[in-house]
């Protein structure tokens, strides 16, 4: 298949980009890495009136550490994250998740912000960012706002972004000192979409657990996190994490058991890495 016809724009500034997104009466899509959008265009599941290519907006191409914050611009590639020594030193959970995204060819083009905006609940990066309490900075010609993961992700492939808004930056705070992290998943083949997964962060004063492919959005298992802080073992914490999930289909029991096993494994590895 080939895409339906569309107007093509290649702005060089963020201001111009936001102006194009604000055109009334048009369905405007943004192209960054294209790993999600281009297949949708080719199958004509997306038929935008106008395509706005971000790749000339150099001010959005950054991945940098500022104090105790990792800042990821809209054009930062997943491969940039994998290759960043600063990110690996301070945010190993995010880098570990990034290494599991597709194959090298996908990571070298796909963007971190693009994965987030696509909002696939089986994607690695949204769940890792949810576990890290990331903040998502959104801009439009009307102004700016900042969202948490709970505010941004609404349902399957659906976010709180308005049609004229662009996710310009992800802000990831530094995890607690002496914390351990682990990201584990199960896929049919290497590089395939995960059937289930878990991201865990453990320190002496904090436990975080996020599940992927467990519902319509990345799931923060807050009840399980509270149980872990009370000293419950990983097996009990993992059981609590899946207890309230609304899994459907003939394989619901199998998926629940898989999620529980992966959550327990992630918690156990993270605790061992933290030394707690």
C-alpha positions as a LaTeX table, in Angstrom:
\begin{tabular}{lrrr}
\hline
Residue & $x$ (\AA) & $y$ (\AA) & $z$ (\AA) \\
\hline
Unk1 & 0.00 & 0.00 & 0.00 \\
Unk2 & 0.97 & 3.63 & $-0.43$ \\
Unk3 & $-0.16$ & 6.54 & 1.74 \\
Unk4 & $-3.07$ & 8.71 & 0.77 \\
Unk5 & $-1.99$ & 12.12 & $-0.52$ \\
Unk6 & $-1.06$ & 14.80 & 2.00 \\
Unk7 & 0.64 & 18.19 & 2.15 \\
Unk8 & 4.23 & 18.03 & 3.42 \\
Unk9 & 5.92 & 20.61 & 5.64 \\
Unk10 & 9.50 & 20.68 & 6.95 \\
Unk11 & 9.75 & 23.55 & 9.44 \\
Unk12 & 13.08 & 24.58 & 10.97 \\
Unk13 & 11.82 & 26.18 & 14.16 \\
Unk14 & 9.55 & 25.09 & 16.99 \\
Unk15 & 7.46 & 28.24 & 16.59 \\
Unk16 & 6.74 & 27.41 & 12.95 \\
Unk17 & 5.95 & 23.80 & 13.87 \\
Unk18 & 3.39 & 24.83 & 16.47 \\
Unk19 & 1.83 & 27.21 & 13.98 \\
Unk20 & 1.35 & 24.38 & 11.49 \\
Unk21 & $-0.23$ & 22.19 & 14.15 \\
Unk22 & $-2.71$ & 24.96 & 14.89 \\
Unk23 & $-4.20$ & 25.06 & 11.37 \\
Unk24 & $-7.95$ & 24.78 & 11.88 \\
Unk25 & $-9.98$ & 22.21 & 9.98 \\
Unk26 & $-7.01$ & 19.98 & 9.13 \\
Unk27 & $-5.83$ & 16.64 & 10.46 \\
Unk28 & $-2.10$ & 17.30 & 11.01 \\
Unk29 & 0.36 & 14.55 & 11.95 \\
Unk30 & 3.93 & 14.94 & 13.17 \\
Unk31 & 6.81 & 12.88 & 11.76 \\
Unk32 & 9.95 & 12.37 & 13.85 \\
Unk33 & 11.40 & 8.85 & 13.63 \\
Unk34 & 8.46 & 7.51 & 11.66 \\
Unk35 & 8.68 & 3.99 & 13.07 \\
Unk36 & 5.03 & 4.06 & 14.15 \\
Unk37 & 3.50 & 6.65 & 11.84 \\
Unk38 & 4.84 & 5.48 & 8.47 \\
Unk39 & 3.28 & 1.98 & 8.70 \\
Unk40 & $-0.03$ & 3.61 & 9.65 \\
Unk41 & 0.25 & 5.88 & 6.61 \\
Unk42 & 1.12 & 2.99 & 4.29 \\
Unk43 & $-1.86$ & 0.95 & 5.45 \\
Unk44 & $-4.01$ & 4.10 & 5.27 \\
Unk45 & $-5.00$ & 3.74 & 8.90 \\
Unk46 & $-3.84$ & 7.36 & 9.18 \\
Unk47 & $-4.89$ & 9.82 & 6.46 \\
Unk48 & $-3.63$ & 13.24 & 7.53 \\
Unk49 & $-4.26$ & 16.36 & 5.49 \\
Unk50 & $-0.79$ & 17.60 & 6.36 \\
Unk51 & 2.43 & 15.94 & 7.55 \\
Unk52 & 4.85 & 18.05 & 9.61 \\
Unk53 & 8.42 & 16.71 & 9.55 \\
Unk54 & 10.26 & 17.66 & 12.76 \\
Unk55 & 13.71 & 16.56 & 11.66 \\
Unk56 & 14.80 & 20.07 & 10.67 \\
Unk57 & 13.96 & 21.52 & 14.10 \\
Unk58 & 17.44 & 21.21 & 15.59 \\
Unk59 & 16.44 & 22.83 & 18.90 \\
Unk60 & 14.52 & 19.63 & 19.74 \\
Unk61 & 17.47 & 17.29 & 19.10 \\
Unk62 & 19.05 & 16.84 & 22.52 \\
Unk63 & 19.61 & 14.37 & 25.33 \\
Unk64 & 21.33 & 16.01 & 28.27 \\
Unk65 & 21.73 & 15.96 & 32.03 \\
Unk66 & 21.05 & 19.17 & 33.94 \\
Unk67 & 21.77 & 18.80 & 37.63 \\
Unk68 & 19.66 & 15.86 & 38.79 \\
Unk69 & 17.40 & 15.78 & 35.74 \\
Unk70 & 17.68 & 13.96 & 32.42 \\
Unk71 & 16.09 & 15.98 & 29.62 \\
Unk72 & 15.02 & 14.20 & 26.43 \\
Unk73 & 14.07 & 16.39 & 23.47 \\
Unk74 & 11.48 & 15.43 & 20.88 \\
Unk75 & 14.14 & 14.40 & 18.33 \\
Unk76 & 16.33 & 12.35 & 20.69 \\
Unk77 & 16.56 & 8.83 & 19.27 \\
Unk78 & 16.20 & 5.68 & 21.31 \\
Unk79 & 19.70 & 4.80 & 20.13 \\
Unk80 & 21.00 & 8.05 & 21.66 \\
Unk81 & 19.62 & 6.89 & 24.98 \\
Unk82 & 21.20 & 3.44 & 24.64 \\
Unk83 & 24.59 & 4.99 & 23.88 \\
Unk84 & 24.56 & 7.67 & 26.59 \\
Unk85 & 27.04 & 7.03 & 29.40 \\
Unk86 & 25.44 & 9.80 & 31.48 \\
Unk87 & 22.01 & 8.19 & 31.16 \\
Unk88 & 23.43 & 4.74 & 31.96 \\
Unk89 & 25.12 & 6.12 & 35.08 \\
Unk90 & 22.08 & 7.91 & 36.53 \\
Unk91 & 19.06 & 6.30 & 34.85 \\
Unk92 & 19.98 & 2.64 & 34.19 \\
Unk93 & 16.34 & 1.52 & 34.23 \\
Unk94 & 15.55 & 3.72 & 31.24 \\
Unk95 & 18.62 & 2.59 & 29.31 \\
Unk96 & 17.86 & $-1.06$ & 30.07 \\
Unk97 & 14.35 & $-0.58$ & 28.69 \\
Unk98 & 15.66 & 1.25 & 25.62 \\
Unk99 & 17.95 & $-1.67$ & 24.74 \\
Unk100 & 14.86 & $-3.88$ & 24.40 \\
Unk101 & 13.11 & $-1.62$ & 21.89 \\
Unk102 & 12.88 & $-3.41$ & 18.55 \\
Unk103 & 16.15 & $-3.83$ & 16.65 \\
Unk104 & 19.13 & $-1.47$ & 16.10 \\
Unk105 & 17.60 & $-0.15$ & 12.87 \\
Unk106 & 14.49 & 0.89 & 14.78 \\
Unk107 & 16.40 & 2.37 & 17.71 \\
Unk108 & 18.60 & 4.51 & 15.45 \\
Unk109 & 15.55 & 6.24 & 13.93 \\
Unk110 & 12.73 & 5.94 & 16.46 \\
Unk111 & 12.46 & 8.72 & 19.04 \\
Unk112 & 11.77 & 8.44 & 22.75 \\
Unk113 & 9.05 & 11.10 & 22.61 \\
Unk114 & 7.52 & 9.41 & 19.57 \\
Unk115 & 7.18 & 6.14 & 21.45 \\
Unk116 & 5.51 & 7.98 & 24.32 \\
Unk117 & 3.11 & 9.87 & 22.04 \\
Unk118 & 2.20 & 6.64 & 20.21 \\
Unk119 & 1.10 & 5.24 & 23.61 \\
Unk120 & 1.36 & 1.54 & 22.85 \\
Unk121 & 0.77 & $-0.17$ & 26.25 \\
Unk122 & 3.23 & $-2.91$ & 25.20 \\
Unk123 & 6.04 & $-0.40$ & 24.57 \\
Unk124 & 9.02 & $-0.44$ & 26.90 \\
Unk125 & 9.80 & 3.27 & 27.27 \\
Unk126 & 6.41 & 4.51 & 28.55 \\
Unk127 & 6.42 & 1.94 & 31.37 \\
Unk128 & 10.01 & 2.72 & 32.34 \\
Unk129 & 9.24 & 6.45 & 32.35 \\
Unk130 & 6.14 & 5.85 & 34.47 \\
Unk131 & 8.27 & 4.01 & 37.04 \\
Unk132 & 10.75 & 6.90 & 37.05 \\
Unk133 & 8.05 & 9.54 & 37.72 \\
Unk134 & 8.88 & 11.33 & 34.46 \\
Unk135 & 7.23 & 14.62 & 33.57 \\
Unk136 & 6.07 & 15.33 & 30.03 \\
Unk137 & 6.37 & 18.87 & 28.67 \\
Unk138 & 3.80 & 19.77 & 26.03 \\
Unk139 & 3.67 & 22.88 & 23.84 \\
Unk140 & 1.16 & 24.44 & 21.48 \\
Unk141 & 0.62 & 27.89 & 19.99 \\
Unk142 & $-1.76$ & 28.44 & 22.92 \\
Unk143 & 0.82 & 27.79 & 25.63 \\
Unk144 & 2.61 & 25.08 & 27.59 \\
Unk145 & 1.70 & 22.47 & 30.17 \\
Unk146 & 3.37 & 19.63 & 32.03 \\
Unk147 & 1.78 & 16.21 & 32.58 \\
Unk148 & 2.55 & 13.18 & 34.70 \\
Unk149 & 2.36 & 9.69 & 33.23 \\
Unk150 & $-1.01$ & 9.18 & 34.90 \\
Unk151 & $-2.31$ & 12.35 & 33.26 \\
Unk152 & $-0.78$ & 11.73 & 29.83 \\
Unk153 & $-1.72$ & 8.11 & 29.09 \\
Unk154 & $-5.48$ & 7.66 & 28.75 \\
Unk155 & $-6.10$ & 4.37 & 26.92 \\
Unk156 & $-4.82$ & 2.16 & 24.11 \\
Unk157 & $-2.81$ & 4.38 & 21.72 \\
Unk158 & $-4.49$ & 7.41 & 23.27 \\
Unk159 & $-2.96$ & 10.31 & 25.20 \\
Unk160 & $-4.16$ & 13.61 & 26.60 \\
Unk161 & $-2.34$ & 15.51 & 23.84 \\
Unk162 & $-4.64$ & 17.86 & 21.94 \\
Unk163 & $-4.40$ & 17.89 & 18.11 \\
Unk164 & $-2.41$ & 21.14 & 18.17 \\
Unk165 & $-0.01$ & 20.02 & 20.92 \\
Unk166 & 3.50 & 18.60 & 20.63 \\
Unk167 & 5.42 & 16.62 & 23.23 \\
Unk168 & 8.63 & 18.67 & 23.19 \\
Unk169 & 10.53 & 17.23 & 26.15 \\
Unk170 & 10.55 & 14.47 & 28.74 \\
Unk171 & 12.01 & 15.37 & 32.13 \\
Unk172 & 13.25 & 12.42 & 34.19 \\
Unk173 & 14.31 & 13.07 & 37.80 \\
Unk174 & 17.31 & 11.25 & 39.22 \\
Unk175 & 16.26 & 8.08 & 41.11 \\
Unk176 & 16.93 & 7.88 & 44.85 \\
Unk177 & 20.50 & 7.31 & 45.98 \\
Unk178 & 21.64 & 3.67 & 46.23 \\
Unk179 & 18.65 & 2.44 & 44.28 \\
Unk180 & 18.63 & $-0.66$ & 42.11 \\
Unk181 & 16.68 & $-1.03$ & 38.90 \\
Unk182 & 15.59 & $-3.83$ & 36.59 \\
Unk183 & 13.51 & $-4.08$ & 33.43 \\
Unk184 & 12.36 & $-7.52$ & 32.30 \\
Unk185 & 9.97 & $-8.62$ & 29.58 \\
Unk186 & 8.85 & $-11.65$ & 27.60 \\
Unk187 & 8.43 & $-11.62$ & 23.82 \\
Unk188 & 7.92 & $-14.44$ & 21.35 \\
Unk189 & 11.12 & $-13.50$ & 19.50 \\
Unk190 & 13.91 & $-11.02$ & 20.15 \\
Unk191 & 12.82 & $-7.53$ & 19.11 \\
Unk192 & 9.15 & $-8.44$ & 18.86 \\
Unk193 & 6.46 & $-6.64$ & 20.85 \\
Unk194 & 6.50 & $-7.73$ & 24.47 \\
Unk195 & 3.69 & $-9.96$ & 25.69 \\
Unk196 & 4.30 & $-8.72$ & 29.23 \\
Unk197 & 6.95 & $-6.90$ & 31.22 \\
Unk198 & 7.84 & $-5.12$ & 34.43 \\
Unk199 & 10.00 & $-2.18$ & 35.46 \\
Unk200 & 11.17 & $-2.05$ & 39.08 \\
Unk201 & 13.11 & 0.51 & 41.11 \\
Unk202 & 14.10 & $-0.36$ & 44.68 \\
Unk203 & 15.91 & 1.68 & 47.33 \\
Unk204 & 15.90 & 1.72 & 51.10 \\
Unk205 & 13.07 & 4.26 & 51.18 \\
Unk206 & 11.27 & 3.77 & 47.87 \\
Unk207 & 9.85 & 0.97 & 45.73 \\
Unk208 & 8.34 & 1.51 & 42.30 \\
Unk209 & 6.80 & $-1.05$ & 40.01 \\
Unk210 & 5.30 & $-0.50$ & 36.55 \\
Unk211 & 3.82 & $-3.14$ & 34.26 \\
Unk212 & 3.62 & $-3.14$ & 30.48 \\
Unk213 & 1.10 & $-4.97$ & 28.30 \\
Unk214 & $-1.06$ & $-5.28$ & 31.42 \\
Unk215 & $-3.87$ & $-2.93$ & 30.44 \\
Unk216 & $-4.74$ & 0.04 & 28.23 \\
Unk217 & $-1.89$ & 2.16 & 29.65 \\
Unk218 & 1.36 & 1.63 & 31.54 \\
Unk219 & 0.30 & 0.42 & 34.99 \\
Unk220 & 1.89 & 1.74 & 38.19 \\
Unk221 & 1.18 & $-0.94$ & 40.79 \\
Unk222 & 0.80 & 1.45 & 43.71 \\
Unk223 & $-0.86$ & $-1.04$ & 46.03 \\
Unk224 & 2.02 & $-3.44$ & 45.47 \\
Unk225 & 4.53 & $-0.64$ & 46.02 \\
Unk226 & 2.98 & 0.13 & 49.40 \\
Unk227 & 3.09 & $-3.54$ & 50.33 \\
Unk228 & 6.78 & $-3.70$ & 49.41 \\
Unk229 & 7.55 & $-0.74$ & 51.67 \\
Unk230 & 5.96 & $-2.67$ & 54.52 \\
Unk231 & 8.58 & $-5.37$ & 54.00 \\
Unk232 & 6.60 & $-7.96$ & 52.04 \\
Unk233 & 8.72 & $-10.34$ & 49.93 \\
Unk234 & 8.80 & $-9.94$ & 46.12 \\
Unk235 & 6.47 & $-12.92$ & 45.62 \\
Unk236 & 3.70 & $-11.28$ & 47.65 \\
Unk237 & 4.31 & $-7.88$ & 46.09 \\
Unk238 & 4.10 & $-9.34$ & 42.59 \\
Unk239 & 0.88 & $-11.18$ & 43.43 \\
Unk240 & $-0.63$ & $-7.94$ & 44.67 \\
Unk241 & 0.49 & $-6.14$ & 41.50 \\
Unk242 & $-1.60$ & $-8.38$ & 39.23 \\
Unk243 & $-4.54$ & $-8.91$ & 41.58 \\
Unk244 & $-6.50$ & $-5.89$ & 40.38 \\
Unk245 & $-5.71$ & $-6.15$ & 36.68 \\
Unk246 & $-8.64$ & $-6.48$ & 34.28 \\
Unk247 & $-7.14$ & $-9.00$ & 31.87 \\
Unk248 & $-9.48$ & $-10.36$ & 29.20 \\
Unk249 & $-9.38$ & $-13.07$ & 26.56 \\
Unk250 & $-8.72$ & $-16.79$ & 26.60 \\
Unk251 & $-5.13$ & $-16.25$ & 27.68 \\
Unk252 & $-5.97$ & $-13.94$ & 30.61 \\
Unk253 & $-4.89$ & $-16.44$ & 33.27 \\
Unk254 & $-1.65$ & $-17.18$ & 31.44 \\
Unk255 & $-0.87$ & $-13.49$ & 30.99 \\
Unk256 & $-1.61$ & $-12.80$ & 34.63 \\
Unk257 & 0.77 & $-15.57$ & 35.71 \\
Unk258 & 3.43 & $-14.25$ & 33.31 \\
Unk259 & 3.08 & $-10.69$ & 34.60 \\
Unk260 & 3.35 & $-11.93$ & 38.18 \\
Unk261 & 6.52 & $-13.89$ & 37.41 \\
Unk262 & 8.13 & $-10.96$ & 35.59 \\
Unk263 & 7.19 & $-8.51$ & 38.35 \\
Unk264 & 8.72 & $-10.80$ & 40.97 \\
Unk265 & 11.85 & $-11.20$ & 38.87 \\
Unk266 & 12.22 & $-7.44$ & 38.34 \\
Unk267 & 11.76 & $-6.70$ & 42.04 \\
Unk268 & 14.26 & $-9.37$ & 43.05 \\
Unk269 & 16.92 & $-8.15$ & 40.59 \\
Unk270 & 16.39 & $-4.50$ & 41.51 \\
Unk271 & 16.68 & $-5.28$ & 45.24 \\
Unk272 & 19.90 & $-7.21$ & 44.65 \\
Unk273 & 21.36 & $-4.34$ & 42.64 \\
Unk274 & 20.44 & $-1.86$ & 45.36 \\
Unk275 & 22.09 & $-3.94$ & 48.07 \\
Unk276 & 18.92 & $-3.76$ & 50.18 \\
\hline
\end{tabular}
